[in-house]
Amino acid sequence: MEFIKDIFQYFIERKKWWLMPIILIFLILGTLLLLAPGGVVAPFIYSLF
């Protein structure tokens, strides 16, 4: 929990708000990979790249 607090403090102090969408996309993709079986998510990830 301290890590998340430090990240938000960094965003506030350095005004790096443009990093927030990138981090959110990584979090969404990470949860998709963890929650879904590997064979189901793979075609969607391949189409992104």
Number of C-alpha atoms within 10 A of each C-alpha: 5 6 8 9 9 11 10 14 12 13 14 11 8 9 10 11 12 9 10 11 10 10 11 11 11 11 12 10 13 11 11 15 16 10 9 11 10 11 8 11 15 12 10 9 12 8 7 6 5
